[in-house]
Amino acid sequence: MAPILLFGFGFDLATVVATDLLFATITKLIATSSHNKNSLVDWQVSKRLWLGSIPATILVMTLAYFGFLFANPAWITTLLGTLILVSGLSLVLGDRIQLYQRTKRIVNPEQFKRHQSIATNIAGFTLGALVSATSIGAGALGAMILRALYPLRMEPRKLVATDTVHAVPVSLLAGIG
């Protein structure tokens, strides 16, 4: 939605990001109800992501409030375009990344799991910051990250559910902000 509103209709960047985030919140809330009812959400992973993404969202919204974020929107537009490309690339490389990570997880599970929690927090922070600033990143990019961090747990339905649930408070806070 963000590229269409920005480039197709010419809305200013702050309006585009807020509109996209609030629309995403509504659709993700509806989907969350269904995913939760079907026990597809990995709540442990969602909580780990939130430990990073919610503080990042608050930080980005603070920067936006004080005029640092959208004062010169050129860098955000560049970031938005880059994220669209990276998201597309992540869809193409997702299976390979998950297979590579799955092998690492099976060969040396203790070492893999030792860094999993903090890596999830850092990934959450990164996603929270990117989504809050651009409204892009939670979908394909979040899915690729989850496939890499949880290569044995994240089968497709659980992956979609967990990624969707994680994005709800991020998109809500950032959209309101």
C-alpha atoms as a printed R data frame, in Angstrom:
    type eleno elety resid chain resno      x       y      z
1   ATOM     1    CA   MET     A     1  0.000   0.000  0.000
2   ATOM     2    CA   ALA     A     2  2.797   2.465  0.875
3   ATOM     3    CA   PRO     A     3  4.352   2.631 -2.599
4   ATOM     4    CA   ILE     A     4  0.915   3.081 -4.203
5   ATOM     5    CA   LEU     A     5 -0.052   5.911 -1.846
6   ATOM     6    CA   LEU     A     6  3.360   7.580 -2.139
7   ATOM     7    CA   PHE     A     7  4.169   7.218 -5.807
8   ATOM     8    CA   GLY     A     8  0.730   6.621 -7.289
9   ATOM     9    CA   PHE     A     9 -1.298   9.226 -5.421
10  ATOM    10    CA   GLY     A    10  1.468  11.583 -4.242
11  ATOM    11    CA   PHE     A    11  0.573  11.701 -0.549
12  ATOM    12    CA   ASP     A    12  3.243  13.000  1.809
13  ATOM    13    CA   LEU     A    13  5.403  10.335  3.429
14  ATOM    14    CA   ALA     A    14  4.156  10.720  7.011
15  ATOM    15    CA   THR     A    15  0.539  10.322  5.854
16  ATOM    16    CA   VAL     A    16  1.450   7.302  3.744
17  ATOM    17    CA   VAL     A    17  3.233   5.527  6.585
18  ATOM    18    CA   ALA     A    18  0.507   6.257  9.161
19  ATOM    19    CA   THR     A    19 -2.325   5.240  6.816
20  ATOM    20    CA   ASP     A    20 -0.596   2.025  5.806
21  ATOM    21    CA   LEU     A    21  0.179   1.127  9.422
22  ATOM    22    CA   LEU     A    22 -3.340   1.763 10.710
23  ATOM    23    CA   PHE     A    23 -4.884  -0.190  7.818
24  ATOM    24    CA   ALA     A    24 -2.429  -3.027  8.527
25  ATOM    25    CA   THR     A    25 -3.428  -2.992 12.199
26  ATOM    26    CA   ILE     A    26 -7.080  -3.566 11.328
27  ATOM    27    CA   THR     A    27 -6.394  -6.416  8.921
28  ATOM    28    CA   LYS     A    28 -3.833  -8.031 11.243
29  ATOM    29    CA   LEU     A    29 -6.212  -7.864 14.226
30  ATOM    30    CA   ILE     A    30 -8.864  -9.727 12.261
31  ATOM    31    CA   ALA     A    31 -6.319 -12.315 11.098
32  ATOM    32    CA   THR     A    32 -4.923 -12.667 14.633
33  ATOM    33    CA   SER     A    33 -8.315 -13.771 15.913
34  ATOM    34    CA   SER     A    34 -8.428 -16.602 13.395
35  ATOM    35    CA   HIS     A    35 -4.781 -17.610 13.896
36  ATOM    36    CA   ASN     A    36 -5.169 -17.672 17.665
37  ATOM    37    CA   LYS     A    37 -8.404 -19.669 17.474
38  ATOM    38    CA   ASN     A    38 -6.596 -22.282 15.380
39  ATOM    39    CA   SER     A    39 -3.602 -22.381 17.799
40  ATOM    40    CA   LEU     A    40 -1.152 -21.350 15.096
41  ATOM    41    CA   VAL     A    41  0.637 -18.527 16.932
42  ATOM    42    CA   ASP     A    42  4.019 -19.183 18.518
43  ATOM    43    CA   TRP     A    43  3.540 -16.824 21.458
44  ATOM    44    CA   GLN     A    44  7.060 -17.351 22.805
45  ATOM    45    CA   VAL     A    45  8.575 -16.103 19.551
46  ATOM    46    CA   SER     A    46  6.102 -13.203 19.353
47  ATOM    47    CA   LYS     A    47  7.018 -12.094 22.875
48  ATOM    48    CA   ARG     A    48 10.728 -12.256 22.054
49  ATOM    49    CA   LEU     A    49 10.150 -10.104 18.983
50  ATOM    50    CA   TRP     A    50  8.058  -7.614 20.965
51  ATOM    51    CA   LEU     A    51 10.886  -7.141 23.471
52  ATOM    52    CA   GLY     A    52 12.800  -5.522 20.628
53  ATOM    53    CA   SER     A    53 10.116  -4.140 18.336
54  ATOM    54    CA   ILE     A    54  7.997  -2.201 20.827
55  ATOM    55    CA   PRO     A    55 10.951  -0.183 22.240
56  ATOM    56    CA   ALA     A    56 12.156   0.440 18.661
57  ATOM    57    CA   THR     A    57  8.695   1.662 17.682
58  ATOM    58    CA   ILE     A    58  8.595   4.030 20.649
59  ATOM    59    CA   LEU     A    59 12.071   5.315 19.756
60  ATOM    60    CA   VAL     A    60 11.152   5.927 16.107
61  ATOM    61    CA   MET     A    61  7.885   7.623 17.084
62  ATOM    62    CA   THR     A    62  9.805   9.854 19.500
63  ATOM    63    CA   LEU     A    63 12.156  10.831 16.671
64  ATOM    64    CA   ALA     A    64  9.136  11.519 14.449
65  ATOM    65    CA   TYR     A    65  7.440  13.589 17.159
66  ATOM    66    CA   PHE     A    66 10.484  15.832 17.551
67  ATOM    67    CA   GLY     A    67 10.745  16.312 13.795
68  ATOM    68    CA   PHE     A    68 13.829  14.195 13.126
69  ATOM    69    CA   LEU     A    69 12.214  11.455 11.083
70  ATOM    70    CA   PHE     A    70 10.253  13.106  8.297
71  ATOM    71    CA   ALA     A    71 12.141  16.432  8.125
72  ATOM    72    CA   ASN     A    72 14.042  15.171  5.078
73  ATOM    73    CA   PRO     A    73 11.970  12.328  3.640
74  ATOM    74    CA   ALA     A    74 14.459  11.487  0.853
75  ATOM    75    CA   TRP     A    75 16.348   8.987  3.008
76  ATOM    76    CA   ILE     A    76 13.114   7.275  4.066
77  ATOM    77    CA   THR     A    77 11.987   7.038  0.447
78  ATOM    78    CA   THR     A    78 15.331   5.411 -0.394
79  ATOM    79    CA   LEU     A    79 14.947   3.071  2.582
80  ATOM    80    CA   LEU     A    80 11.412   2.250  1.460
81  ATOM    81    CA   GLY     A    81 12.635   1.287 -2.008
82  ATOM    82    CA   THR     A    82 15.491  -0.748 -0.563
83  ATOM    83    CA   LEU     A    83 13.117  -2.624  1.736
84  ATOM    84    CA   ILE     A    84 10.825  -3.444 -1.171
85  ATOM    85    CA   LEU     A    85 13.795  -4.951 -3.024
86  ATOM    86    CA   VAL     A    86 15.079  -6.806  0.049
87  ATOM    87    CA   SER     A    87 11.587  -8.140  0.747
88  ATOM    88    CA   GLY     A    88 11.355  -9.480 -2.786
89  ATOM    89    CA   LEU     A    89 14.819 -11.014 -2.515
90  ATOM    90    CA   SER     A    90 13.880 -12.612  0.796
91  ATOM    91    CA   LEU     A    91 10.970 -14.366 -0.891
92  ATOM    92    CA   VAL     A    92 13.321 -15.815 -3.496
93  ATOM    93    CA   LEU     A    93 16.022 -16.847 -0.992
94  ATOM    94    CA   GLY     A    94 13.781 -17.840  1.926
95  ATOM    95    CA   ASP     A    95 13.883 -21.588  1.298
96  ATOM    96    CA   ARG     A    96 17.683 -21.625  0.943
97  ATOM    97    CA   ILE     A    97 18.180 -19.577  4.083
98  ATOM    98    CA   GLN     A    98 15.851 -21.816  6.081
99  ATOM    99    CA   LEU     A    99 17.574 -24.968  4.803
100 ATOM   100    CA   TYR     A   100 21.007 -23.574  5.676
101 ATOM   101    CA   GLN     A   101 19.840 -22.569  9.151
102 ATOM   102    CA   ARG     A   102 18.069 -25.904  9.652
103 ATOM   103    CA   THR     A   103 21.346 -27.715  8.977
104 ATOM   104    CA   LYS     A   104 23.180 -25.484 11.479
105 ATOM   105    CA   ARG     A   105 20.426 -26.074 14.043
106 ATOM   106    CA   ILE     A   106 20.539 -29.868 13.652
107 ATOM   107    CA   VAL     A   107 24.347 -30.162 13.584
108 ATOM   108    CA   ASN     A   108 24.965 -28.006 16.666
109 ATOM   109    CA   PRO     A   109 21.683 -27.377 18.534
110 ATOM   110    CA   GLU     A   110 23.196 -26.030 21.757
111 ATOM   111    CA   GLN     A   111 25.206 -23.347 19.994
112 ATOM   112    CA   PHE     A   112 22.300 -22.429 17.723
113 ATOM   113    CA   LYS     A   113 19.826 -22.106 20.583
114 ATOM   114    CA   ARG     A   114 22.284 -20.185 22.787
115 ATOM   115    CA   HIS     A   115 21.934 -17.056 20.642
116 ATOM   116    CA   GLN     A   116 18.382 -17.574 19.435
117 ATOM   117    CA   SER     A   117 16.582 -15.483 22.062
118 ATOM   118    CA   ILE     A   118 18.823 -12.404 21.859
119 ATOM   119    CA   ALA     A   119 18.932 -12.651 18.059
120 ATOM   120    CA   THR     A   120 15.122 -12.625 18.081
121 ATOM   121    CA   ASN     A   121 15.104  -9.508 20.287
122 ATOM   122    CA   ILE     A   122 17.549  -7.784 17.921
123 ATOM   123    CA   ALA     A   123 15.506  -8.861 14.901
124 ATOM   124    CA   GLY     A   124 12.400  -7.480 16.621
125 ATOM   125    CA   PHE     A   125 14.164  -4.158 17.227
126 ATOM   126    CA   THR     A   126 15.225  -3.974 13.591
127 ATOM   127    CA   LEU     A   127 11.762  -4.874 12.305
128 ATOM   128    CA   GLY     A   128 10.095  -2.459 14.713
129 ATOM   129    CA   ALA     A   129 12.305   0.415 13.590
130 ATOM   130    CA   LEU     A   130 11.921  -0.356  9.885
131 ATOM   131    CA   VAL     A   131  8.172  -0.886 10.032
132 ATOM   132    CA   SER     A   132  7.610   2.229 12.146
133 ATOM   133    CA   ALA     A   133  9.628   4.439  9.804
134 ATOM   134    CA   THR     A   134  8.414   3.047  6.482
135 ATOM   135    CA   SER     A   135  5.453   0.696  7.124
136 ATOM   136    CA   ILE     A   136  7.370  -1.959  5.180
137 ATOM   137    CA   GLY     A   137  9.227  -4.989  6.460
138 ATOM   138    CA   ALA     A   138  6.925  -6.913  8.728
139 ATOM   139    CA   GLY     A   139  5.681  -9.331  6.072
140 ATOM   140    CA   ALA     A   140  8.308 -10.861  3.823
141 ATOM   141    CA   LEU     A   141 11.293  -9.561  5.764
142 ATOM   142    CA   GLY     A   142  9.842 -10.691  9.087
143 ATOM   143    CA   ALA     A   143  9.036 -14.087  7.626
144 ATOM   144    CA   MET     A   144 12.579 -14.540  6.342
145 ATOM   145    CA   ILE     A   145 14.007 -13.620  9.732
146 ATOM   146    CA   LEU     A   146 11.713 -16.066 11.523
147 ATOM   147    CA   ARG     A   147 12.599 -18.838  9.067
148 ATOM   148    CA   ALA     A   148 16.282 -18.206  9.746
149 ATOM   149    CA   LEU     A   149 15.971 -17.982 13.533
150 ATOM   150    CA   TYR     A   150 13.478 -20.845 13.963
151 ATOM   151    CA   PRO     A   151 14.121 -23.174 11.013
152 ATOM   152    CA   LEU     A   152 12.543 -26.210 12.667
153 ATOM   153    CA   ARG     A   153  9.531 -24.518 14.294
154 ATOM   154    CA   MET     A   154  8.363 -22.206 11.548
155 ATOM   155    CA   GLU     A   155  6.220 -24.243  9.203
156 ATOM   156    CA   PRO     A   156  4.221 -21.998  6.829
157 ATOM   157    CA   ARG     A   157  0.955 -21.592  8.776
158 ATOM   158    CA   LYS     A   158  2.726 -20.962 12.077
159 ATOM   159    CA   LEU     A   159  5.127 -18.575 10.355
160 ATOM   160    CA   VAL     A   160  2.320 -16.452  8.914
161 ATOM   161    CA   ALA     A   161  0.395 -16.455 12.195
162 ATOM   162    CA   THR     A   162  3.381 -15.512 14.351
163 ATOM   163    CA   ASP     A   163  4.576 -12.826 11.944
164 ATOM   164    CA   THR     A   164  1.068 -11.360 11.761
165 ATOM   165    CA   VAL     A   165  0.562 -11.309 15.530
166 ATOM   166    CA   HIS     A   166  3.964  -9.729 16.082
167 ATOM   167    CA   ALA     A   167  3.071  -6.840 13.770
168 ATOM   168    CA   VAL     A   168 -0.167  -5.835 15.527
169 ATOM   169    CA   PRO     A   169  1.208  -3.706 18.409
170 ATOM   170    CA   VAL     A   170  4.008  -2.358 16.228
171 ATOM   171    CA   SER     A   171  1.675  -1.165 13.473
172 ATOM   172    CA   LEU     A   172 -0.842   0.178 16.010
173 ATOM   173    CA   LEU     A   173  1.703   2.160 18.035
174 ATOM   174    CA   ALA     A   174  3.494   3.468 14.953
175 ATOM   175    CA   GLY     A   175  0.270   4.330 13.133
176 ATOM   176    CA   ILE     A   176 -1.040   6.302 16.093
177 ATOM   177    CA   GLY     A   177  2.373   7.875 16.616
